[in-house]
Amino acid sequence: MTTAVKWWPATREGLHKGVRGTIWMLKILVPCSLLTFLIDTSGLLGYLDFMLAPAMGFLSLPPEAALPLTAGLLAGIYGAVAALAVLDLSMAETILVAVFLLISHNIIQEGIVQASSGLNFFKATAARLTASVATVLCLAPLLPTEGRELAATAAVVAESGPFVAQLQAWLWDTGILCLQIFAIITGMMVVMELLRAARIIPLLARILRPLLWLMGLSHRVGILWLTAAVFGLGYGAAVIVEEARNGAFEKAEIERLQISIGINHSLIEDPAIFMALGIPAIWLWIPRLITALVAVHLYRVWSYWRMRRGNGGLKETVKGPVARSG
């Protein structure tokens, strides 16, 4: 009985934070999901596909690869895989599309999520898109250049039905997604509060410290990084918001964390979806991990240079009037 009473306050606090985090998340997710649904059903994706086609050659991709890229950028991984499944792309081309979208899928919605949890929307979006392009350009020469052998699989893009039926399907899917988000976020919050009550979080942080150091991150963000890496950017951002309310993290720590998890998140679910197309697992994990590592260290160097430049400019401004007055 004593143990139950001891753990109940932590559970109650986790439930409270889970409800609050879910409400915060759904305020972003539902409007963005509805906007994406309207863009998709309106046929605008076809026009965006045409506009993006000239850029495909730069990425070592055929023009038709613009369709899954557009779907993935705006609507997420599932739409991209559905499009990839019916295209006659080679395995190398499919890997490049998968790597690009593992970094930069659902770019608008997740950019807003990151902006709400500590990183400017344009900075977050630019970092992910730049990382996607750079990773694909570096990866393309390493892949074998075979013919287009990826046959269309059983997954076929269904013909669009009436708008009302599509809207009803969207409402149903969104409702299920909201319940899943509530269950996952609340469960994570409760687990984190229980771990905090049991004083296990400091132990996990110590275990993760060497990896975080290699990734260019502060050891204090270990649990936040692990949450996003396992559960995804949206869930990780909800936890970041809750933890940041206490003011325990510096802005630079949160920005480096956001850059890292923006590139390298959801390490289980998203790669598993692309593995259904026959892509070897190594291409779905290693390139993102390396890119996240390099991006954070480059950001640290840039931040240090900007700070030094700012301090130097300040010294010159202070020294100027003193010299003239002498």
C-alpha positions as CSV (number, residue, x, y, z in Angstrom):
1,M,0.0,0.0,0.0
2,T,2.8,2.4,0.9
3,T,4.4,1.7,-2.5
4,A,1.2,2.4,-4.4
5,V,0.7,5.7,-2.5
6,K,4.3,6.6,-3.3
7,W,3.9,6.1,-7.0
8,W,0.5,7.6,-7.4
9,P,1.6,11.3,-7.4
10,A,4.1,10.6,-10.2
11,T,1.4,8.8,-12.2
12,R,-1.1,11.6,-11.6
13,E,1.4,14.2,-12.7
14,G,2.2,12.2,-15.8
15,L,-1.5,11.9,-16.7
16,H,-1.9,15.7,-16.3
17,K,1.1,16.4,-18.5
18,G,-0.1,13.8,-21.1
19,V,-3.5,15.5,-21.5
20,R,-1.9,18.9,-21.7
21,G,0.7,17.7,-24.2
22,T,-1.9,16.0,-26.3
23,I,-4.1,19.1,-26.5
24,W,-1.0,21.1,-27.6
25,M,-0.1,18.6,-30.2
26,L,-3.6,18.3,-31.7
27,K,-3.9,22.1,-32.0
28,I,-1.1,21.8,-34.6
29,L,-1.8,18.4,-36.1
30,V,-5.5,18.6,-36.9
31,P,-5.5,21.9,-38.9
32,C,-2.3,20.9,-40.7
33,S,-3.7,17.5,-41.5
34,L,-7.0,19.1,-42.9
35,L,-5.0,21.5,-45.0
36,T,-2.9,18.7,-46.4
37,F,-6.1,16.7,-47.1
38,L,-7.6,19.6,-49.0
39,I,-4.4,20.1,-51.1
40,D,-4.3,16.4,-51.9
41,T,-8.0,16.2,-52.9
42,S,-7.8,19.4,-54.9
43,G,-5.2,18.0,-57.3
44,L,-2.6,20.6,-56.5
45,L,-0.1,17.9,-55.8
46,G,0.0,17.2,-59.5
47,Y,1.0,20.8,-60.3
48,L,3.6,20.7,-57.6
49,D,5.0,17.5,-59.1
50,F,5.4,19.2,-62.4
51,M,7.2,22.2,-60.9
52,L,9.6,20.0,-58.9
53,A,10.5,17.7,-61.9
54,P,13.4,19.9,-63.2
55,A,15.1,19.5,-59.9
56,M,15.1,15.8,-60.0
57,G,18.1,15.5,-62.3
58,F,20.2,17.4,-59.8
59,L,19.3,14.7,-57.2
60,S,20.2,11.9,-59.6
61,L,16.5,11.0,-59.9
62,P,14.1,10.6,-62.8
63,P,11.3,13.2,-63.3
64,E,8.6,10.8,-62.0
65,A,10.4,10.7,-58.6
66,A,8.9,14.2,-57.9
67,L,5.6,12.6,-57.2
68,P,6.6,10.5,-54.1
69,L,8.9,13.4,-53.0
70,T,6.0,15.9,-53.1
71,A,3.7,13.5,-51.4
72,G,6.2,12.8,-48.7
73,L,7.2,16.4,-48.2
74,L,3.6,17.5,-47.7
75,A,1.7,14.4,-46.6
76,G,4.2,12.1,-44.9
77,I,5.9,8.8,-45.3
78,Y,2.7,6.7,-46.1
79,G,1.8,8.7,-49.1
80,A,5.3,8.6,-50.5
81,V,5.5,4.8,-50.1
82,A,2.2,4.4,-51.8
83,A,3.5,6.4,-54.8
84,L,6.8,4.6,-54.8
85,A,5.1,1.2,-54.9
86,V,3.6,1.9,-58.4
87,L,6.7,3.5,-60.0
88,D,9.3,1.6,-61.9
89,L,12.3,3.1,-60.1
90,S,15.6,1.3,-59.6
91,M,16.6,0.2,-56.1
92,A,19.3,3.0,-56.1
93,E,16.7,5.6,-57.0
94,T,14.3,4.2,-54.4
95,I,16.9,4.4,-51.7
96,L,17.7,8.1,-52.6
97,V,14.0,9.0,-52.3
98,A,13.6,7.1,-49.0
99,V,16.7,8.8,-47.5
100,F,15.5,12.2,-48.6
101,L,12.0,11.7,-47.1
102,L,13.2,10.1,-43.9
103,I,14.8,13.4,-43.2
104,S,12.3,15.8,-44.7
105,H,8.9,14.2,-44.7
106,N,5.8,16.1,-43.5
107,I,8.0,19.2,-43.6
108,I,5.3,21.9,-43.0
109,Q,3.5,20.2,-40.1
110,E,6.7,19.1,-38.3
111,G,8.3,22.5,-39.0
112,I,5.5,24.1,-37.1
113,V,5.9,21.5,-34.3
114,Q,9.6,22.3,-34.0
115,A,8.9,26.0,-34.1
116,S,6.5,25.5,-31.2
117,S,9.1,23.6,-29.2
118,G,12.2,25.7,-29.5
119,L,13.5,26.2,-33.1
120,N,12.5,28.8,-35.6
121,F,10.3,27.3,-38.4
122,F,12.4,28.6,-41.2
123,K,15.7,27.5,-39.5
124,A,14.2,24.0,-38.8
125,T,12.9,23.6,-42.4
126,A,16.0,24.9,-44.0
127,A,18.2,22.6,-41.9
128,R,16.2,19.5,-42.8
129,L,15.9,20.3,-46.5
130,T,19.6,21.1,-46.7
131,A,20.5,17.9,-44.9
132,S,18.3,15.9,-47.3
133,V,19.9,17.4,-50.4
134,A,23.4,17.0,-49.1
135,T,22.9,13.4,-48.0
136,V,21.4,12.4,-51.3
137,L,24.2,14.1,-53.3
138,C,26.8,12.3,-51.1
139,L,25.0,9.0,-51.2
140,A,24.2,8.8,-55.0
141,P,27.8,8.0,-56.2
142,L,28.0,5.2,-53.6
143,L,25.0,3.3,-54.8
144,P,25.1,0.7,-57.7
145,T,23.7,2.1,-61.0
146,E,21.5,-0.8,-62.1
147,G,18.5,-0.6,-64.3
148,R,15.0,0.0,-63.0
149,E,14.1,-3.3,-61.4
150,L,11.8,-2.3,-58.6
151,A,8.5,-3.7,-59.8
152,A,5.2,-2.4,-58.8
153,T,3.9,-4.3,-55.7
154,A,0.5,-5.1,-54.5
155,A,0.1,-1.6,-53.1
156,V,-1.7,0.4,-55.6
157,V,-2.9,4.0,-55.3
158,A,-6.7,3.8,-55.1
159,E,-8.8,6.0,-57.3
160,S,-10.3,9.0,-55.6
161,G,-13.9,8.6,-54.5
162,P,-16.4,11.4,-53.9
163,F,-15.2,14.3,-51.8
164,V,-17.7,13.5,-49.0
165,A,-16.5,9.9,-48.8
166,Q,-12.9,11.1,-48.7
167,L,-13.7,13.6,-46.0
168,Q,-15.4,10.9,-43.9
169,A,-12.4,8.7,-44.3
170,W,-10.1,11.6,-43.2
171,L,-12.3,12.3,-40.1
172,W,-12.1,8.6,-39.2
173,D,-8.4,8.3,-39.7
174,T,-7.8,11.6,-37.8
175,G,-9.9,10.4,-34.9
176,I,-8.0,7.2,-34.6
177,L,-4.7,9.1,-34.9
178,C,-5.8,11.5,-32.1
179,L,-6.5,8.5,-29.8
180,Q,-3.1,7.0,-30.7
181,I,-1.4,10.3,-29.9
182,F,-3.2,10.6,-26.6
183,A,-2.2,7.0,-25.6
184,I,1.5,7.4,-26.7
185,I,2.1,10.9,-25.2
186,T,0.3,10.1,-22.0
187,G,2.1,6.8,-21.6
188,M,5.5,8.5,-22.2
189,M,4.7,11.3,-19.7
190,V,3.7,8.7,-17.0
191,V,6.8,6.6,-17.7
192,M,9.0,9.7,-17.5
193,E,7.4,10.8,-14.2
194,L,7.8,7.3,-12.7
195,L,11.5,7.2,-13.9
196,R,12.0,10.6,-12.3
197,A,10.4,9.4,-9.1
198,A,12.6,6.3,-9.1
199,R,15.7,8.5,-9.9
200,I,16.4,6.3,-12.9
201,I,16.6,9.3,-15.4
202,P,20.1,10.3,-14.2
203,L,21.3,6.7,-14.8
204,L,19.9,6.7,-18.3
205,A,21.5,10.1,-19.0
206,R,24.9,8.8,-17.9
207,I,24.5,5.7,-20.2
208,L,23.7,8.0,-23.1
209,R,26.4,10.5,-22.4
210,P,29.1,9.1,-24.7
211,L,26.7,8.9,-27.6
212,L,25.3,12.4,-27.0
213,W,28.9,13.8,-26.8
214,L,29.6,12.1,-30.2
215,M,26.4,13.7,-31.6
216,G,27.4,17.1,-30.3
217,L,24.6,17.3,-27.8
218,S,24.4,18.2,-24.1
219,H,24.1,15.2,-21.8
220,R,21.1,17.0,-20.2
221,V,18.9,16.4,-23.3
222,G,19.5,12.6,-23.3
223,I,16.0,11.6,-22.5
224,L,14.5,14.1,-24.9
225,W,16.7,12.9,-27.7
226,L,15.9,9.3,-27.0
227,T,12.1,10.0,-27.0
228,A,12.2,11.6,-30.4
229,A,14.6,9.0,-31.8
230,V,12.2,6.2,-30.8
231,F,8.8,7.7,-31.0
232,G,9.1,10.5,-33.5
233,L,9.4,14.2,-33.9
234,G,5.9,15.1,-32.9
235,Y,5.9,13.0,-29.7
236,G,9.4,14.2,-28.9
237,A,8.4,17.8,-29.3
238,A,5.5,17.4,-26.9
239,V,7.9,16.0,-24.3
240,I,10.4,18.8,-25.0
241,V,7.7,21.5,-24.4
242,E,6.8,19.9,-21.1
243,E,10.4,19.7,-20.0
244,A,11.3,23.1,-21.2
245,R,8.6,24.7,-19.1
246,N,10.9,24.2,-16.1
247,G,13.5,26.4,-17.7
248,A,16.1,23.6,-17.2
249,F,17.7,23.9,-20.7
250,E,19.5,26.7,-22.5
251,K,18.4,27.9,-25.9
252,A,21.5,26.6,-27.6
253,E,21.0,23.1,-26.1
254,I,17.4,23.0,-27.4
255,E,18.4,24.3,-30.9
256,R,21.1,21.6,-31.3
257,L,18.7,19.0,-30.0
258,Q,16.1,20.1,-32.5
259,I,18.5,20.0,-35.4
260,S,19.6,16.5,-34.5
261,I,16.1,15.1,-34.1
262,G,14.8,17.0,-37.1
263,I,17.2,14.9,-39.2
264,N,17.3,11.7,-37.2
265,H,14.0,10.8,-35.6
266,S,11.5,7.9,-35.5
267,L,14.2,5.3,-36.0
268,I,11.9,2.3,-35.8
269,E,8.5,3.1,-37.5
270,D,9.6,5.1,-40.5
271,P,12.5,2.9,-41.7
272,A,10.2,-0.2,-41.2
273,I,7.7,1.3,-43.7
274,F,10.4,1.7,-46.4
275,M,11.8,-1.8,-45.7
276,A,8.5,-3.1,-47.1
277,L,9.9,-2.0,-50.5
278,G,13.0,-4.2,-50.1
279,I,15.4,-1.4,-49.1
280,P,18.4,-2.8,-47.0
281,A,18.2,-1.5,-43.4
282,I,21.7,0.0,-43.5
283,W,20.7,2.7,-46.0
284,L,17.7,3.7,-43.7
285,W,19.7,4.3,-40.5
286,I,23.4,5.0,-41.2
287,P,23.2,8.0,-43.6
288,R,20.7,9.9,-41.3
289,L,22.8,9.3,-38.2
290,I,26.0,10.6,-39.9
291,T,24.2,13.6,-41.3
292,A,22.7,14.5,-37.9
293,L,26.1,14.2,-36.3
294,V,27.8,16.4,-39.0
295,A,24.9,19.0,-39.0
296,V,25.0,19.5,-35.2
297,H,28.8,20.0,-35.2
298,L,28.6,22.4,-38.1
299,Y,26.0,24.3,-36.2
300,R,28.1,24.5,-33.1
301,V,31.1,25.8,-35.2
302,W,28.8,28.4,-36.8
303,S,27.4,29.5,-33.4
304,Y,30.8,29.8,-32.0
305,W,32.0,31.9,-35.0
306,R,29.0,34.1,-34.8
307,M,29.5,34.7,-31.0
308,R,33.2,35.5,-31.5
309,R,32.3,37.9,-34.3
310,G,29.7,39.6,-32.2
311,N,32.1,40.0,-29.3
312,G,34.7,41.4,-31.6
313,G,32.3,43.9,-33.1
314,L,31.3,44.9,-29.6
315,K,34.9,45.5,-28.5
316,E,35.5,47.6,-31.6
317,T,32.4,49.7,-30.9
318,V,33.5,50.3,-27.3
319,K,37.1,51.1,-28.2
320,G,36.2,53.6,-31.0
321,P,34.7,56.4,-28.8
322,V,37.4,55.9,-26.1
323,A,40.2,56.4,-28.7
324,R,38.6,59.5,-30.1
325,S,38.0,61.0,-26.7
326,G,41.7,60.5,-25.8
